[in-house]
Amino acid sequence: MKRRKFLRQTVHTYKRLKKSWRKPRGSTSKLRRHMKPKGLRPVIGYRTPKTTRFLHPSGFKEILVFNLKDLERIDSKNEAVKIGSSVGKRKRGEILKKAEEKKIKVLNH
């Protein structure tokens, strides 16, 4: 399912504004008053289905790994691995080799 992009109010008008969502707070704001042509607002109705929630765009569930022991519990059909940022170069290489042997997908190799 494609996720909608909720843009900040008047982001198209000013170059300096970031595109990330900010709640409209002005008393006369058309977007705050839910006037339709002024843009979309995030509401609970846009929530993703339970089956696809918390999944990586590749369709795998992300599991954070810090050592070789963590790799043993991974199901390669449904789960993919993300190596922790604090893992060093040597241990990262070992994890990558072991993951390749077990045919586990690594998201940040």
VEXMAR-303247 format. One record per residue (C-alpha): residue number from 1; residue in three letters; x, y, z. Coordinates in pm, 1 decimal, always signed. Example, Ala and Ser with C-alpha at 12.3 -4.5 7.8 and 13.67 -1.06 7.14 Angstrom:
PT  milo  kemar         u         v         w
PT     1    ala   +1230.0    -450.0    +780.0
PT     2    ser   +1367.0    -106.0    +714.0
This chain:
PT  milo  kemar         u         v         w
PT     1    met      +0.0      +0.0      +0.0
PT     2    lys    +134.3    +340.5     -95.7
PT     3    arg    +179.1    +588.9    +188.1
PT     4    arg     +47.8    +941.5    +145.5
PT     5    lys    +273.4   +1241.9    +177.6
PT     6    phe    +147.4   +1507.3    +415.1
PT     7    leu    +312.3   +1836.3    +331.2
PT     8    arg    +350.7   +2137.1    +555.1
PT     9    gln    +114.3   +2426.8    +492.4
PT    10    thr    +236.9   +2674.1    +224.1
PT    11    val    +553.2   +2468.1    +163.4
PT    12    his    +518.5   +2533.2    -210.0
PT    13    thr    +534.1   +2909.0    -149.3
PT    14    tyr    +861.6   +2938.2     +42.5
PT    15    lys   +1191.9   +2774.6     -47.7
PT    16    arg   +1324.0   +2792.6    +309.9
PT    17    leu   +1049.4   +2568.6    +454.1
PT    18    lys   +1121.0   +2200.7    +502.7
PT    19    lys    +868.8   +1957.7    +358.4
PT    20    ser    +816.8   +1771.1    +686.3
PT    21    trp    +470.4   +1791.0    +840.2
PT    22    arg    +389.5   +2062.8   +1093.0
PT    23    lys     +48.3   +2101.4   +1250.1
PT    24    pro    -131.7   +2414.7   +1122.4
PT    25    arg    -201.7   +2646.3   +1417.8
PT    26    gly    -322.9   +2974.2   +1269.0
PT    27    ser    -667.3   +3095.6   +1375.5
PT    28    thr    -772.7   +3156.4   +1014.4
PT    29    ser    -583.2   +2864.5    +865.8
PT    30    lys    -782.3   +2687.8    +593.0
PT    31    leu    -586.5   +2366.3    +642.0
PT    32    arg    -657.9   +2364.1   +1016.8
PT    33    arg   -1029.7   +2408.3    +940.8
PT    34    his   -1022.2   +2104.1    +706.6
PT    35    met   -1106.8   +2288.0    +386.4
PT    36    lys   -1059.9   +2020.5    +122.8
PT    37    pro    -860.2   +2186.7    -156.7
PT    38    lys    -596.4   +2309.5     +88.5
PT    39    gly    -427.8   +1970.2    +132.9
PT    40    leu    -435.4   +1649.9    +332.7
PT    41    arg    -393.5   +1618.4    +707.9
PT    42    pro    -274.9   +1302.5    +882.0
PT    43    val    -565.6   +1130.6   +1054.9
PT    44    ile    -609.2    +781.4   +1198.3
PT    45    gly    -795.3    +664.7    +886.0
PT    46    tyr    -469.9    +663.1    +684.5
PT    47    arg    -308.2    +401.9    +912.2
PT    48    thr    -141.3    +110.7    +734.3
PT    49    pro    -293.9    -239.8    +752.1
PT    50    lys    -179.4    -464.4   +1039.0
PT    51    thr     -21.7    -713.1    +799.7
PT    52    thr    +220.1    -456.2    +653.2
PT    53    arg    +279.7    -244.9    +962.6
PT    54    phe    +643.0    -218.6   +1087.0
PT    55    leu    +777.3    -395.1    +775.9
PT    56    his   +1072.5    -279.0    +566.8
PT    57    pro    +973.6    -169.6    +212.5
PT    58    ser   +1127.7    -497.2     +89.5
PT    59    gly    +857.1    -686.4    +282.3
PT    60    phe   +1084.8    -828.1    +553.2
PT    61    lys   +1065.0    -763.3    +926.1
PT    62    glu   +1375.2    -574.0   +1044.7
PT    63    ile   +1583.7    -733.3   +1321.4
PT    64    leu   +1872.6    -543.3   +1481.0
PT    65    val   +2187.5    -755.8   +1520.4
PT    66    phe   +2501.2    -687.5   +1725.0
PT    67    asn   +2683.2   -1023.1   +1720.8
PT    68    leu   +2689.5   -1370.4   +1563.4
PT    69    lys   +2468.8   -1515.6   +1836.5
PT    70    asp   +2183.7   -1285.1   +1733.1
PT    71    leu   +2196.4   -1427.8   +1378.1
PT    72    glu   +2104.6   -1777.7   +1496.6
PT    73    arg   +1747.6   -1674.0   +1583.2
PT    74    ile   +1671.1   -1522.5   +1241.4
PT    75    asp   +1411.9   -1675.5   +1008.3
PT    76    ser   +1548.6   -1598.5    +660.2
PT    77    lys   +1206.5   -1626.2    +491.5
PT    78    asn   +1035.4   -1347.5    +687.7
PT    79    glu   +1310.5   -1149.0    +858.3
PT    80    ala   +1599.3    -933.0    +739.5
PT    81    val   +1896.9    -813.2    +943.2
PT    82    lys   +2019.3    -463.0   +1021.4
PT    83    ile   +2366.8    -450.4   +1175.3
PT    84    gly   +2392.8    -216.5   +1476.2
PT    85    ser   +2583.5    +109.2   +1433.2
PT    86    ser   +2816.4     +33.9   +1724.7
PT    87    val   +2946.5    -287.5   +1562.3
PT    88    gly   +3307.8    -260.1   +1446.5
PT    89    lys   +3462.1    -343.6   +1108.7
PT    90    arg   +3593.4    -689.9   +1201.3
PT    91    lys   +3274.1    -815.6   +1363.8
PT    92    arg   +3065.5    -661.2   +1082.6
PT    93    gly   +3263.2    -867.0    +830.6
PT    94    glu   +3203.1   -1184.1   +1032.1
PT    95    ile   +2829.5   -1113.1   +1052.4
PT    96    leu   +2812.2   -1052.5    +675.6
PT    97    lys   +2988.3   -1383.6    +600.6
PT    98    lys   +2760.8   -1579.0    +834.2
PT    99    ala   +2450.9   -1409.2    +691.6
PT   100    glu   +2559.9   -1497.0    +337.5
PT   101    glu   +2604.7   -1862.8    +440.1
PT   102    lys   +2257.8   -1875.0    +595.1
PT   103    lys   +2107.0   -1673.9    +302.2
PT   104    ile   +1985.0   -1396.7    +531.9
PT   105    lys   +1923.0   -1056.4    +376.0
PT   106    val   +2130.5    -772.9    +526.8
PT   107    leu   +1968.6    -429.8    +487.1
PT   108    asn   +2276.1    -217.4    +563.7
PT   109    his   +2580.4    -407.4    +434.5
